[in-house]
Amino acid sequence: MPSASPTPVIEFRDVSFQAGQTQVLRGLTLQVAKGETLVLLGRSGSGKTTTLKLINGLVTPSSGEVLVNGATHREVDVIRLRRGIGYVIQEVGLFPHFTVSRNIGLVPKIEGWKQDRIQARVQELLQLVGLAPEIAGRYPHQLSGGQRQRVGVARALAADPDILLMDEPFGALDPLTRDELQREFLSLRQRLNKTVVFVTHDLHEALRLGSRIALMEAGKLVTVLTPREFIKSDDPWASAYLRAFGNGLESISNRGSS
């Protein structure tokens, strides 16, 4: 007999979400495997960020179930769940009155780590995301946008979570900094083997960074494809994205899938 498929790390079972009179998500069924980077691709209002928030319990489904490591949110302590999931957003969300070191070390401190262990972890993560050790004593306003975004990634990784949620983390950056951080993300992905759900509206970014791409439109999941499958797809929504984003996609897909 063939072996059973492994339990997905994240699973949506016919999930819908309604905010007031607005149907934000409709019947989402989707699985995320251990170690993959699933990109949620879609226009503004397609339900990407809501999908992300459903994973760590920031919002609750109107119907259906969301499972993380095989358990629904009703079966776990949601606060503990959130502490075990790294979360990176476009605006970074660093505490302005905390130094870089305190920002990165916040969750480990809440988890009861000793101070010397926290400081060692801060220095380890600064090196991992390409920042100099002296950055640790600075405040967010003393950093560039790219540096703040790197600190945001370091903070999300601080307690070594298995799952990383990233909501358009590079969207507000200039093209050169964005390219640099995308390259660093690919390197980190290979070294850390985290399960990542990454939100973007940029097809170039999706093809470059994703193991698979979940294309969303108007609160519905349209299709789920690898980058190479996306390039060759005859799905009308995928084709519309390919036309809109133009040339150069094939080479991006090949780099992102290697």
Beta strands, then each sheet from edge to edge (+ up, - down):
strand 1: 10-19
strand 2: 22-32
strand 3: 37-42
strand 4: 63-68
strand 5: 71-72
strand 6: 85-89
strand 7: 163-167
strand 8: 195-200
strand 9: 212-217
strand 10: 220-225
sheet 1: 2+ 1- 4+ 5-
sheet 2: 6+ 7+ 8+ 3+ 9+ 10-
end
